Each structure stands twice: as structure tokens, then as C-alpha cells.
């Protein structure tokens, strides 16, 4: 399977997942710890780029872009998601508690206590999944 990761990066990540230190991996692979550090760092950068690529793609294909405005109570967001998706005959794959947890995990830098302090966008996909992005990225998308 094609990947943004090299075979060496995959091997290093698997060994790190098993609990090995960079020093131990370096000895196994007959190289320096600094080289393993660089391989791991580049692998994580590639993973971040792949995640960002998927966010961009989901934004492109998303039929619904729900803007969550500043001062919105986080507990009201699931209702907004359900109302908006129902208008488009899309069944959301998550219950309210799961949605609130997802919002917290993905947009915590936009929320203070339970109030939205910085607007963000919820992409509602045709398959009922959702993704999140900064509102500023949507503004840049209007070109």
C-alpha cells in the first residue's frame, strides 16, 4: 500500500509504539540516535500533513459547512448539527454526548468553559460523519 511514510519511518514508529527508546532503535538499526530522532520527526510531520490533507478534502466534498459563531453555548451545537443535517436528509452518526466530546477534542482552543470564543466550521459529510476546521480557513476558501 502506498503511504506518505517510508518503510524506515514505519519501522521506527512501530518500534517506538512497542516502547523502545530511540537509543535502542538506533542500536537495532545500526545507526545513531540522532538519525532515529530525525526519522521519527519526519514521520510525524508526514502524518500531520496527511491529516491536514484529509481535512482539506473533507472540506471540499462537504455539502454542509455549519459555522459556529462566537458566544455559542457548546451544549447547543449538537442541536444545530441535527437541525441542519435533517434539512439535507443526512443522518448524523453520533449522539449529542459524542458530538460534544468531538467538539471539545477538536476545537478546544476555540472554547472557553462552554462558550465558543473563536468561530469555527463543522463540515457535515453526506455519510453522516463530521469534521472541524478553523473559520479562517473557510474565509480563505472563497477564492
Secondary structure, DSSP 4 states (H G I P E B T S, - for coil): ---SS-HHHHHHHHHHHTT--HHHHHHHTTS-HHHHHHHHHHHHHHHHHHHHHHHHHHHHH-SEEEEE-TT-BHHHHHHHHHHHHHHTT---SS-HHHHHHHHHHHHGGGEETTEESS-EEEEEPTTS-EEEEEHHHHHHTT-
